[in-house]
Amino acid sequence: MNLSKLRLITILFVLLGSIIVSYIKTKQLNEVELVSGLGIDQLDGQYAVTLQIFNPSANQKNAVDPTGGFTYTQMGRTIPEAIEKIRKETLKDPILDTLQVVTLSEGLVKEEGLNETLDFLVRNPRVPASINTIVIKGQSPESFLKLFTPQEKLTALYTNTMLRNSKQVWGNLVNSSSERIRSYLTDKTSDIIIPYVEIHGDIDKGMSKGNIESFSPASHVSLEGFATFKREKLYSFLTNEESNTLALMKGVDQVVNISAPCADSHDEFTIETISTSSSLKADTQPVSFRLKVKIKGNLEQIGCGKDLTKLASRKTLQSQLEKKIKSNMDAVIKKSQEDGTDVLGLKDALYRQEPKLWKKKKNEKDFLSTVNVNTSVHVEFIRFGHVKQ
């Protein structure tokens, strides 16, 4: 056999192998559904489970189909029962290994709590352990997973983008996997916070292709802040500003703009932080806490009419910003104590720094609601920008 015939046979075998592999892959894709989003709600005492499914043809490079996926919803006494009904409806096996996000309704986590859902997520070997969980405020997970978003073809993918981008402000606080949530519930040394999203605008129009065919979408979603929990049940929602302040208090090294009012006018000035840090110390006689926050940043804009060549003017700006941030911190602490939640991690600080005292106090109901948390803020300007001499 000469060399040319050998090459021809080799090429034929390669082509045949490619055809066989392509056929097998196509056959496999025809038998399964790749799940991108899992939504869990509760209606009339049953679980309403929604699966958002990848549309492979729309998620390929250079694809023109705007329909990035499909959704299926079924009811069940348990979450697996509802998923099994979806499998019977589609005649395909839903593959949960490809999950991008788990979405929970406000009603579910407020009334039933997290335990039953977490039990399913942790037990199911097909659910990735690192997948984040979010809460949908005011709407159903089904509506959320059906939305057309201009930024991504699937809301599950867009949620991941929002969570990833928010890390420069909220850090690892956005990591809300089922394993992490379960560990908080088990340790009982800190209450849980989970990111929540809101749907704005006309939801019905948002569930049609027309929502992504104009410069002004009729509906859009936003990552608003953190939902706070009292043990396993939802208790309240923090605003975006409150969530930013909480992340600052919990030691997240933030890159964020912070504005404060001028001392002698209604105008404001803004800095961009370049580093932030915090420390939380527990005192024992009596039980109290000291929270110190340090911020370094650059002056971005000023409307105060100050002469920044003078040290006194710079000190005034720093003082104003320190007052504003301290006020925000005290407001978050007050809200947490009124709610009876420990989003700041006071119990964890006491547990780690004063373990003997923690053993005495841990069974006292809501003892943290009356403790003093003394706050202090130090701001340092690194750059003031162009200063006229």
C-alpha positions, 0 to 999 in steps of 0.5 A: 500500500503506497503512502497516498492510499494510506493518507486517503484511508486515514482521512476517510476514517477521520471523517467517519469518526467525526460523523459518528461523534456528531450523530451521538452528540445530536442524539444525546441532545435530543434526549436531554434538556440543559437546565440554566435556571431553577425557580421554586415557588409555593402555591396552595400548599404545593411547590411550583417548580420552573425550569429554564432550558437552554436553546442550543441553536440560539446560544451558539456563536453568531446565532440570530435566534433571540429566544435563548431558552424555554421554560416549563412549570409544574406543581408537585407535593415535593420539588422532585415530583414537580421536576418529574412531571416536567420530564414526562411533559417534555419526554427529556431528562432535565440535566441540572449539572448546567444550572446557573442560578436558583431563584426562590420566591419571596412568599416561599422563603417568608412562609416556609423558609429555606430548610426544605429547599436546601434539603433538596439542593444539597441532597441532589448530586446533579445540582452544582454545589457552587450555584448561587441562590437569589430571592425574587422580590414581589414576583414569581420565579416563573415570571423572572425566568421567562423575561427577555433581557437585552443584556443576555438571552437568558435571565439566569445568565444575566443574573450571573453577570450581575452577581459577578459585577457586584463583587467590587462593592459586595465582595464574597457576600454575593456567594450564596450557594446552598452549601454556604447557606446550610453552614450558616444555619447549622453554625447559628453564629450569624444570620443569613443574607441572600441577594435579591432582584426586582423586576421593573416595568411592564412584566407582560411586555417583558416576556415577549421578544419585543422587549429586546427590540427597542432602545427602551425595554418595557421591562428590566431586572436589577440586583437591588441588595440583600434579603435578610433572614431570621434563622431560616425565614425571610424577614426584610430587605435592605436597600441598595445603599444599606447593602453597600453600607453593610458590605463596608461594615463587614470588611469588603474592600470596596471600589464604589462612589460615596457622596456627602453633603457640603458643610455650608450648602445643599450641594454635594461632593463625591469620592471614589474609594480605592481601599476600605477595611473594617474591624469588629471587636467584642467587649465583655463588661458589659457586652458591647462592640466596637466597629471601626471603618477605614476608607481611602479614596480620591475626590471625584467631584466637588460642588462645595466651592472649597479652596482645596489648597487649604488644609482646613478645607480638606479636613472639612470634607473628610469630616463631612464624609465621616459623618455621612458614613457613620450615620449610614452605619448606625442606621443599618445597625438600628434596623438590624436590632429592631428586626432582631437579625444579626446581619453584621455578625455580632454573634460570630465576633463574640463566639470567636473572641469571647467563647466562654461568654458566648456559651452563656449568652447564646441561648438568651433570646434576642440579647443582641437587640439591646447591646451597644455597637459603637462605630467610628469612621476614618476617611483619608483622601489620597488625591484631590485632582486638579487644584487651582493655585 
